[in-house]
Amino acid sequence: PQLQGWLLGSAIALNLMALVYYKYLAAILGFAGIVVADPVLPLGISFFTFTQIGYLLDCRAGSARPVGLLGYSLFVTIFPHLIAGPILSHREMTPQFADPATYRPNGANLATGLAFLAIGLLKKCLLADPIGAVVAPGFAAAANLETVAAWQVACSYSLQLYFDFSGYSDMAIGLALMFNLKFPTNFNSPYKARSVIDYWQRWHMSLTRYLNTYLYNPIALAVLRRRAAQGKKTDRAAQARPGGFAAMIALPLFATMALAGTWHGAGAQFLAFGLLHAVYLTVNHAWRIARPRVGLPPAACLALTYLSVLVGAVFFRAASLGNAADLLAGMAGLHGSSLDLPADPVVLARTGLTVAWLAGLYTIVWLLPNSQSIVARMMRPSGRPAPRLSWALGLGAALAIALLSIGGTGEFLYFQF
């Protein structure tokens, strides 16, 4: 057991060293006054590193079975998930790799996968990429933005991130399904969430599952065992007291979300993003435990959750803490709040189109069904696609429009992670 522990620690350390070298070394040396160029980031390093660490921990726990070098390599490097996830679990994937049916052509899976691919491409090319023209210059000039412009930039980025990641998640599921592989759902209308807890159960769902399994739960279990060894209570009543709440809920949350933030990048703004969401989740859990008699209306819960997520997204996108503070100050009206309409008719028309475009995107986010619901309507009760001319023409047109829209310099936002 001791040797196994050393081997496990060494293997995890090697994975983390590769991650530190490519993502954090330049920033660490920068604090010491040493300026070095960032190394070229290998494709999907964060995702296959986390996948490997999870597999190592499961092997140590005895819940992973040996799959051989070829099977392991296929599990870690299967291409649809590398750029932006999902973070795969061997429990879901290795049985599929071992199933002979996976390697036989399947028309139903091909058709369903193409549907997800078409929807994802539309989200990425037609909805996410055009907003980038507003976001990048907006954050660059954050110190000079008045209230309306600052809110426009923040809202535009939250929608760009939403449709970019949602589109990629759909494409990953679709591409995998075309190869007869079923990936876990990674995105489930997170802006419809009515609490931050619910939000993290809908956004990057595989990352939430991973952090819960390999970080939050072990920390929480260690705290519970320590309290039990000290003769302290660990029941619900103890969690409702300040000391018990801080130890059993807040501490694991802050540790988990700090890692979640720094996993996305080396800047202090990413740590601030993680800690801010730790505060949100802690308050949410405190509210859940207190269970006040007077609750908020559903619309108010949704609006408050989205506003909280929007503020967090500013830190997530900002180049630095100062950049995030500048944009938030603009949103608060500290850079001026003139509501005068532009005198130039061209600028006025462009502003009107931008507002209408954002309103249309919010309509899609909050009122229309998500990808899973749309594809489910194409299915028979047996789970196989129902051949309908209308669906075939609609998806064919969607795929054609998406393919024709590919171009320019748009990139997947999660590529950098």
Contacts in CASP RR format, 6 or more apart in sequence:
PFRMAT RR
TARGET T0000
AUTHOR 0000-0000-0000
METHOD contacts of the structure
MODEL  1
PQLQGWLLGSAIALNLMALVYYKYLAAILGFAGIVVADPVLPLGISFFTF
TQIGYLLDCRAGSARPVGLLGYSLFVTIFPHLIAGPILSHREMTPQFADP
ATYRPNGANLATGLAFLAIGLLKKCLLADPIGAVVAPGFAAAANLETVAA
WQVACSYSLQLYFDFSGYSDMAIGLALMFNLKFPTNFNSPYKARSVIDYW
QRWHMSLTRYLNTYLYNPIALAVLRRRAAQGKKTDRAAQARPGGFAAMIA
LPLFATMALAGTWHGAGAQFLAFGLLHAVYLTVNHAWRIARPRVGLPPAA
CLALTYLSVLVGAVFFRAASLGNAADLLAGMAGLHGSSLDLPADPVVLAR
TGLTVAWLAGLYTIVWLLPNSQSIVARMMRPSGRPAPRLSWALGLGAALA
IALLSIGGTGEFLYFQF
4 60 0 8 1.000
5 60 0 8 1.000
8 56 0 8 1.000
8 57 0 8 1.000
8 59 0 8 1.000
8 60 0 8 1.000
11 56 0 8 1.000
12 53 0 8 1.000
12 56 0 8 1.000
12 57 0 8 1.000
15 49 0 8 1.000
15 52 0 8 1.000
15 53 0 8 1.000
15 56 0 8 1.000
16 49 0 8 1.000
16 53 0 8 1.000
18 45 0 8 1.000
18 49 0 8 1.000
19 45 0 8 1.000
19 46 0 8 1.000
19 49 0 8 1.000
20 28 0 8 1.000
21 39 0 8 1.000
22 39 0 8 1.000
22 41 0 8 1.000
22 42 0 8 1.000
22 45 0 8 1.000
23 41 0 8 1.000
23 45 0 8 1.000
23 46 0 8 1.000
23 265 0 8 1.000
23 266 0 8 1.000
24 265 0 8 1.000
24 266 0 8 1.000
25 36 0 8 1.000
25 39 0 8 1.000
26 36 0 8 1.000
26 37 0 8 1.000
26 38 0 8 1.000
26 39 0 8 1.000
26 266 0 8 1.000
27 266 0 8 1.000
27 267 0 8 1.000
28 266 0 8 1.000
29 35 0 8 1.000
29 36 0 8 1.000
30 36 0 8 1.000
41 416 0 8 1.000
43 82 0 8 1.000
43 83 0 8 1.000
44 82 0 8 1.000
44 83 0 8 1.000
44 415 0 8 1.000
46 263 0 8 1.000
46 417 0 8 1.000
47 81 0 8 1.000
47 82 0 8 1.000
47 83 0 8 1.000
47 84 0 8 1.000
47 85 0 8 1.000
47 87 0 8 1.000
48 76 0 8 1.000
48 77 0 8 1.000
48 82 0 8 1.000
50 87 0 8 1.000
50 210 0 8 1.000
50 263 0 8 1.000
51 75 0 8 1.000
51 76 0 8 1.000
51 87 0 8 1.000
51 88 0 8 1.000
52 76 0 8 1.000
53 214 0 8 1.000
54 210 0 8 1.000
54 214 0 8 1.000
55 64 0 8 1.000
55 72 0 8 1.000
55 75 0 8 1.000
55 76 0 8 1.000
55 90 0 8 1.000
57 214 0 8 1.000
58 64 0 8 1.000
58 90 0 8 1.000
58 91 0 8 1.000
63 91 0 8 1.000
64 90 0 8 1.000
64 91 0 8 1.000
65 94 0 8 1.000
67 75 0 8 1.000
67 90 0 8 1.000
67 94 0 8 1.000
67 97 0 8 1.000
71 94 0 8 1.000
71 97 0 8 1.000
74 97 0 8 1.000
75 88 0 8 1.000
75 90 0 8 1.000
75 93 0 8 1.000
75 94 0 8 1.000
75 97 0 8 1.000
78 88 0 8 1.000
78 93 0 8 1.000
78 176 0 8 1.000
78 181 0 8 1.000
79 175 0 8 1.000
80 171 0 8 1.000
80 172 0 8 1.000
80 173 0 8 1.000
80 174 0 8 1.000
80 175 0 8 1.000
80 176 0 8 1.000
80 179 0 8 1.000
80 181 0 8 1.000
80 183 0 8 1.000
81 87 0 8 1.000
81 88 0 8 1.000
81 172 0 8 1.000
81 176 0 8 1.000
81 183 0 8 1.000
83 168 0 8 1.000
83 412 0 8 1.000
83 414 0 8 1.000
83 415 0 8 1.000
84 165 0 8 1.000
84 168 0 8 1.000
84 169 0 8 1.000
84 172 0 8 1.000
84 412 0 8 1.000
84 414 0 8 1.000
84 415 0 8 1.000
84 417 0 8 1.000
85 168 0 8 1.000
85 169 0 8 1.000
85 172 0 8 1.000
85 186 0 8 1.000
85 206 0 8 1.000
85 414 0 8 1.000
86 169 0 8 1.000
86 172 0 8 1.000
86 183 0 8 1.000
86 184 0 8 1.000
86 186 0 8 1.000
86 205 0 8 1.000
86 206 0 8 1.000
86 207 0 8 1.000
87 206 0 8 1.000
87 207 0 8 1.000
87 209 0 8 1.000
87 210 0 8 1.000
88 183 0 8 1.000
88 184 0 8 1.000
88 206 0 8 1.000
89 184 0 8 1.000
89 206 0 8 1.000
89 209 0 8 1.000
92 182 0 8 1.000
92 184 0 8 1.000
93 181 0 8 1.000
96 102 0 8 1.000
96 180 0 8 1.000
96 181 0 8 1.000
96 182 0 8 1.000
101 180 0 8 1.000
102 179 0 8 1.000
102 180 0 8 1.000
102 181 0 8 1.000
103 180 0 8 1.000
104 180 0 8 1.000
106 180 0 8 1.000
108 383 0 8 1.000
108 384 0 8 1.000
108 385 0 8 1.000
109 177 0 8 1.000
109 178 0 8 1.000
109 180 0 8 1.000
110 177 0 8 1.000
110 178 0 8 1.000
111 385 0 8 1.000
112 174 0 8 1.000
112 177 0 8 1.000
112 375 0 8 1.000
112 378 0 8 1.000
112 379 0 8 1.000
112 385 0 8 1.000
113 173 0 8 1.000
113 174 0 8 1.000
113 175 0 8 1.000
113 177 0 8 1.000
113 178 0 8 1.000
114 174 0 8 1.000
114 178 0 8 1.000
114 395 0 8 1.000
114 399 0 8 1.000
115 174 0 8 1.000
115 374 0 8 1.000
115 375 0 8 1.000
115 378 0 8 1.000
115 385 0 8 1.000
115 395 0 8 1.000
116 170 0 8 1.000
116 171 0 8 1.000
116 173 0 8 1.000
116 174 0 8 1.000
116 177 0 8 1.000
116 371 0 8 1.000
116 375 0 8 1.000
117 170 0 8 1.000
117 171 0 8 1.000
117 174 0 8 1.000
117 175 0 8 1.000
117 178 0 8 1.000
117 399 0 8 1.000
118 395 0 8 1.000
118 396 0 8 1.000
118 398 0 8 1.000
118 399 0 8 1.000
118 402 0 8 1.000
119 167 0 8 1.000
119 170 0 8 1.000
119 371 0 8 1.000
119 374 0 8 1.000
119 375 0 8 1.000
119 398 0 8 1.000
120 166 0 8 1.000
120 167 0 8 1.000
120 168 0 8 1.000
120 170 0 8 1.000
120 171 0 8 1.000
120 371 0 8 1.000
120 402 0 8 1.000
121 167 0 8 1.000
121 171 0 8 1.000
121 398 0 8 1.000
121 399 0 8 1.000
121 402 0 8 1.000
121 403 0 8 1.000
121 405 0 8 1.000
121 406 0 8 1.000
122 398 0 8 1.000
122 401 0 8 1.000
122 402 0 8 1.000
123 163 0 8 1.000
123 164 0 8 1.000
123 166 0 8 1.000
123 167 0 8 1.000
123 170 0 8 1.000
124 163 0 8 1.000
124 164 0 8 1.000
124 167 0 8 1.000
124 168 0 8 1.000
124 171 0 8 1.000
124 402 0 8 1.000
124 412 0 8 1.000
125 402 0 8 1.000
125 405 0 8 1.000
125 406 0 8 1.000
125 407 0 8 1.000
126 401 0 8 1.000
126 402 0 8 1.000
126 405 0 8 1.000
127 159 0 8 1.000
127 163 0 8 1.000
127 361 0 8 1.000
127 364 0 8 1.000
128 159 0 8 1.000
128 160 0 8 1.000
128 161 0 8 1.000
128 162 0 8 1.000
128 163 0 8 1.000
128 164 0 8 1.000
128 167 0 8 1.000
129 164 0 8 1.000
129 405 0 8 1.000
129 410 0 8 1.000
130 357 0 8 1.000
131 156 0 8 1.000
131 157 0 8 1.000
131 159 0 8 1.000
131 160 0 8 1.000
131 163 0 8 1.000
131 357 0 8 1.000
131 361 0 8 1.000
132 156 0 8 1.000
132 160 0 8 1.000
132 410 0 8 1.000
134 152 0 8 1.000
134 153 0 8 1.000
134 156 0 8 1.000
134 354 0 8 1.000
135 153 0 8 1.000
135 156 0 8 1.000
135 157 0 8 1.000
135 160 0 8 1.000
135 317 0 8 1.000
138 145 0 8 1.000
138 149 0 8 1.000
138 153 0 8 1.000
139 153 0 8 1.000
139 157 0 8 1.000
139 317 0 8 1.000
139 318 0 8 1.000
139 319 0 8 1.000
139 323 0 8 1.000
139 327 0 8 1.000
142 150 0 8 1.000
142 153 0 8 1.000
142 318 0 8 1.000
142 323 0 8 1.000
142 326 0 8 1.000
142 327 0 8 1.000
142 330 0 8 1.000
143 326 0 8 1.000
143 335 0 8 1.000
144 335 0 8 1.000
145 153 0 8 1.000
145 326 0 8 1.000
145 327 0 8 1.000
145 330 0 8 1.000
145 335 0 8 1.000
146 330 0 8 1.000
146 333 0 8 1.000
146 335 0 8 1.000
146 336 0 8 1.000
146 337 0 8 1.000
146 338 0 8 1.000
147 330 0 8 1.000
147 331 0 8 1.000
147 332 0 8 1.000
147 333 0 8 1.000
147 335 0 8 1.000
147 336 0 8 1.000
147 337 0 8 1.000
148 337 0 8 1.000
148 339 0 8 1.000
150 327 0 8 1.000
150 328 0 8 1.000
150 330 0 8 1.000
150 331 0 8 1.000
150 333 0 8 1.000
150 335 0 8 1.000
151 331 0 8 1.000
152 354 0 8 1.000
152 355 0 8 1.000
152 358 0 8 1.000
153 327 0 8 1.000
154 310 0 8 1.000
154 313 0 8 1.000
154 314 0 8 1.000
154 327 0 8 1.000
154 331 0 8 1.000
155 310 0 8 1.000
155 358 0 8 1.000
156 358 0 8 1.000
157 313 0 8 1.000
157 314 0 8 1.000
157 317 0 8 1.000
158 191 0 8 1.000
158 309 0 8 1.000
158 310 0 8 1.000
158 313 0 8 1.000
159 358 0 8 1.000
159 361 0 8 1.000
159 362 0 8 1.000
159 365 0 8 1.000
160 413 0 8 1.000
161 313 0 8 1.000
161 316 0 8 1.000
161 317 0 8 1.000
161 413 0 8 1.000
162 190 0 8 1.000
162 191 0 8 1.000
162 365 0 8 1.000
163 361 0 8 1.000
164 412 0 8 1.000
164 413 0 8 1.000
164 414 0 8 1.000
165 187 0 8 1.000
165 204 0 8 1.000
165 413 0 8 1.000
165 414 0 8 1.000
166 187 0 8 1.000
166 370 0 8 1.000
166 371 0 8 1.000
167 187 0 8 1.000
167 371 0 8 1.000
168 412 0 8 1.000
168 414 0 8 1.000
169 185 0 8 1.000
169 186 0 8 1.000
169 187 0 8 1.000
170 187 0 8 1.000
170 371 0 8 1.000
172 183 0 8 1.000
172 186 0 8 1.000
173 183 0 8 1.000
173 185 0 8 1.000
173 186 0 8 1.000
174 183 0 8 1.000
176 182 0 8 1.000
176 183 0 8 1.000
177 183 0 8 1.000
184 205 0 8 1.000
184 206 0 8 1.000
184 209 0 8 1.000
185 205 0 8 1.000
185 372 0 8 1.000
186 204 0 8 1.000
186 205 0 8 1.000
186 206 0 8 1.000
187 202 0 8 1.000
187 203 0 8 1.000
187 204 0 8 1.000
187 205 0 8 1.000
188 201 0 8 1.000
188 202 0 8 1.000
188 205 0 8 1.000
188 370 0 8 1.000
188 372 0 8 1.000
189 202 0 8 1.000
189 365 0 8 1.000
189 370 0 8 1.000
190 199 0 8 1.000
190 202 0 8 1.000
190 203 0 8 1.000
190 309 0 8 1.000
191 306 0 8 1.000
191 309 0 8 1.000
191 365 0 8 1.000
191 366 0 8 1.000
192 202 0 8 1.000
192 302 0 8 1.000
192 365 0 8 1.000
192 366 0 8 1.000
193 199 0 8 1.000
193 201 0 8 1.000
193 202 0 8 1.000
193 203 0 8 1.000
193 302 0 8 1.000
193 305 0 8 1.000
194 298 0 8 1.000
194 301 0 8 1.000
194 302 0 8 1.000
194 305 0 8 1.000
195 284 0 8 1.000
195 301 0 8 1.000
195 305 0 8 1.000
196 277 0 8 1.000
196 280 0 8 1.000
196 281 0 8 1.000
196 284 0 8 1.000
196 305 0 8 1.000
196 308 0 8 1.000
196 309 0 8 1.000
197 281 0 8 1.000
197 284 0 8 1.000
197 285 0 8 1.000
197 288 0 8 1.000
198 305 0 8 1.000
199 305 0 8 1.000
199 309 0 8 1.000
200 208 0 8 1.000
200 277 0 8 1.000
200 281 0 8 1.000
201 208 0 8 1.000
207 260 0 8 1.000
211 256 0 8 1.000
211 259 0 8 1.000
211 260 0 8 1.000
212 256 0 8 1.000
215 255 0 8 1.000
215 256 0 8 1.000
215 259 0 8 1.000
216 252 0 8 1.000
216 253 0 8 1.000
216 255 0 8 1.000
216 256 0 8 1.000
219 251 0 8 1.000
219 252 0 8 1.000
219 255 0 8 1.000
219 256 0 8 1.000
220 248 0 8 1.000
220 249 0 8 1.000
220 252 0 8 1.000
223 247 0 8 1.000
223 248 0 8 1.000
223 251 0 8 1.000
223 252 0 8 1.000
224 234 0 8 1.000
224 248 0 8 1.000
227 233 0 8 1.000
227 234 0 8 1.000
227 238 0 8 1.000
227 244 0 8 1.000
227 247 0 8 1.000
227 248 0 8 1.000
228 234 0 8 1.000
232 238 0 8 1.000
232 244 0 8 1.000
234 248 0 8 1.000
236 289 0 8 1.000
238 244 0 8 1.000
238 248 0 8 1.000
239 245 0 8 1.000
239 248 0 8 1.000
239 249 0 8 1.000
239 289 0 8 1.000
240 289 0 8 1.000
240 290 0 8 1.000
245 285 0 8 1.000
245 286 0 8 1.000
245 289 0 8 1.000
249 282 0 8 1.000
249 285 0 8 1.000
250 278 0 8 1.000
250 282 0 8 1.000
253 278 0 8 1.000
253 281 0 8 1.000
253 282 0 8 1.000
253 285 0 8 1.000
254 275 0 8 1.000
254 278 0 8 1.000
254 282 0 8 1.000
256 278 0 8 1.000
257 274 0 8 1.000
257 275 0 8 1.000
257 277 0 8 1.000
257 278 0 8 1.000
257 281 0 8 1.000
258 271 0 8 1.000
258 274 0 8 1.000
258 275 0 8 1.000
258 278 0 8 1.000
260 274 0 8 1.000
260 277 0 8 1.000
261 270 0 8 1.000
261 271 0 8 1.000
261 273 0 8 1.000
261 274 0 8 1.000
262 270 0 8 1.000
262 271 0 8 1.000
262 274 0 8 1.000
263 417 0 8 1.000
264 270 0 8 1.000
264 273 0 8 1.000
264 316 0 8 1.000
264 417 0 8 1.000
265 416 0 8 1.000
265 417 0 8 1.000
267 320 0 8 1.000
268 320 0 8 1.000
268 321 0 8 1.000
269 315 0 8 1.000
269 316 0 8 1.000
269 318 0 8 1.000
269 319 0 8 1.000
269 320 0 8 1.000
269 321 0 8 1.000
269 323 0 8 1.000
269 324 0 8 1.000
270 315 0 8 1.000
270 316 0 8 1.000
272 315 0 8 1.000
272 321 0 8 1.000
272 324 0 8 1.000
273 312 0 8 1.000
273 315 0 8 1.000
273 316 0 8 1.000
276 311 0 8 1.000
276 312 0 8 1.000
276 315 0 8 1.000
277 312 0 8 1.000
280 308 0 8 1.000
296 304 0 8 1.000
302 366 0 8 1.000
311 328 0 8 1.000
314 324 0 8 1.000
314 327 0 8 1.000
314 328 0 8 1.000
314 331 0 8 1.000
315 321 0 8 1.000
315 324 0 8 1.000
318 324 0 8 1.000
318 327 0 8 1.000
329 335 0 8 1.000
330 336 0 8 1.000
341 348 0 8 1.000
341 351 0 8 1.000
342 348 0 8 1.000
342 351 0 8 1.000
369 377 0 8 1.000
378 385 0 8 1.000
378 386 0 8 1.000
378 388 0 8 1.000
378 391 0 8 1.000
379 385 0 8 1.000
379 386 0 8 1.000
380 386 0 8 1.000
385 391 0 8 1.000
END
